[in-house]
Amino acid sequence: MAREVQNRVLDLADQALALPITREQCPDWLRRPGRAECGDLWDTVCSVYRKLTGLELPEFMPSRERRSLDAVVGHPDGSRRVVEVDEAQHFNVHRALTLEHYPPGMLLAFDSAVWRERCMTPTKLRGGGWGKAKPPLFPQDYGRHLQRAFRDMLADLLPPAHGWAPTLRIAHFEVEGWVDEPGAVDRMRTLLQGKLGLENAQTVG
């Protein structure tokens, strides 16, 4: 069901923006980012990783580390932007921790205060075989939840450092109830216009 919602949201965003959107894509510098790819953000990234895991982040990511983004949109001026659809599992205490440590002045195309507030709402972390998996950098129980929070942070911090536009996030609670209703494209257009205007007015810190 989560993938169906994601696809529907991206379909609406595609129509609302009238811009080329490529799905399941990831730039090389975000696929397995280490010290070189993080640049001046390396200390911040290491600090957050340490708070999440109690471990030290290696300068080079394990070769098994792979990822793709929900989508990348191209703008008329040639710039590109990460677009992520955040379902309920993206909002938890681990994600709240990462958001709290964004550098001052960080540009975002979503309201980080709203994201933090939602993350602090008590939630039950998904368990079972999925939740208990232990990715290479997150050997703890329920490491997948830590990995997701860390990767979401990287997808927010690194794009502007590599000349990309601020990351655009669309949360499940922003679209629930109308994604399949008449007029959904217009509602998505209004939502995205607000977010893309927000990036020019709001920074973290």
N, C-alpha and C positions, 0 to 999 in steps of 0.2 A: 504493500500500500504506500509506503514512504516513497518508493521510486515513482509510482504513478503520480503522486502529488508533486514531486520534484519536476517531473516532465511537464505536467500541466502548468506549473508556475513558470517554467522556462518558456513554454509555448506562448503564454500570455506576455511575458517580458519581451520575447522576440517581436510580437505584433505591436506592443506598446511603444517600444523604442525604435522600431523600423531600422535597426542596425544589425550588421552581421554578427550572429552569436554562434560560436563553435563549442560544442559540448564535449565533456570528458577529455579535456586538454590540460596540459600543464607545461609551463616554460621550464627549461632545463635547470635554471637557478632555484626553482622551488621544488623540484622533484626529490632531491636529496641534499638539502642545503647544509653546508658546514661553515667553518670559519670564513672561507673566502667568499662564499655567497652571502653571508650575513653582514660582512663588512663592519661598519661602525655599530651595528646592532648586536654584535656577537656577545658582548658582556651581558646585555639585557636578556638575550635568548638563553644563555648559560644559566643566568640567575633564576629565571623562571623554571627551567628544566630541573634545576637543583631543588627548588621549592616543591615541585610536583613529585619528584622521585627520590630525593636524597642522594642522587648520583651526580657524577661529573659528565658533562656532554662531550663526546669525542669530537675532535676537530674535523674528522671525515665521517660521513654517515655510512652505516653498513650497506653493502651492495644490495641487500635484500629489501632495503627501504624503497618503496615505490608509492606513488600517489597520482591521482588525477583530480582536477577541479570540476565542479559542476558545469561551469561554462566560462568562456572568455568572450567579451564583447569588444568589437573594434569601433572606435569613434571616427568621425569625419576628419579630425585633425591628425589622424594616424596613431593616436594613443590607444592603448588597450587597457582593459579592466577585468579583474577577476569578479565573477558573479557566483555567489554561493546561496543555496537554499538551506536554511537551518531548520531541521525538524526538531521535535521535542528532545531527542537525545543529545542535542548540542547545548542544552541548557542545564548546567549542574554546577556544583561547587568547584570542580576543577577548572571549568571554563571561567568562572568568576575570578579565580585566582589569576589566570593569565590576563584577563581584562584589567585587573587592578594594577598591573605592572607595565602598562603601555607607556612609552616615553611621552613626556609633555609635548604638545604640539603635533601629535600624530593625527594626520588627516584620515578620516573614515567616511564612507558613504552609507552610514547607518548610525543610529543613536546608541553609543556605547553604554550610556546610563540606563537605557531601557533594557539592553541586553544583560547588564549586570544585575538589575533588579529581578529580571526573570530567572536568572541563574540561581538566585538566592531563594527562590520558591522551592520548598521541599519536594524532591522528586526521588523516585526509586530507580536506581541505575539498572539498566538492562543486564541480566545475568545469563545463565545458561551457557552453552558452548561459545556463543559470540562474546559475551562479556568476560569470560574467563580466559580468553586467548591472551597470550603474552607476546606482543611484537618485540623485535630485537632491542629497541631502546627503552622498552617499558616492561621489564620482567616481573613486575608486581602482579598480584591478583587484580583482575579487572583492568589490566593494562590498556585495553582498547579505549576505555573512557579517557585515560590520561593522554593517550596518543592523539585522540580526536581533538581534545582541548589544545594540545601543543601545536598540532597542525593548523587548527583554526587561527591561532595566534600568528604563526608564520605566514599564513595567507593574508593576514592583515598588515603585518609589519614590513615584509620584504618588497611587495610590489612598488610602493613609492620610492624605495631606495634603488630600484632598478628602472626608474623612469616611467612606471605605469601609473595610471590614475588610481585613486583610492578604491579599496575593495568595497563592493556593493553586496550587502547581505539582505536577504528577504526571509523573515521568520515565519514559521508556520502560523503563529497566532495573529499575524498581520493579514493573512489571506483566508483563514478558515471561515467557512460560511458563504463565500461568494465566488470561489475560483471556478465553479461550474455553473454559475448563474448568468443570465443575460446581462450584458453590460460589464462583464468581467475585464475586458480589454481596457475600457475607459477607467475602471477603478485601479487597474494595475498601472496605467499611465499616470494617474494622479499620485499614486504611492511612490512610483519611481521618480517623478519630478520633484517630490518633496525630499527624497533621499539624495538626489543629485544636486539639489540646491543646498542641502545640509552640509555637504562636504566643503562648500565655500565659506560656510559660516561657523562651523563647529570644529574644534580640535580637542583632543584629549588633554586634560590638565589645565 
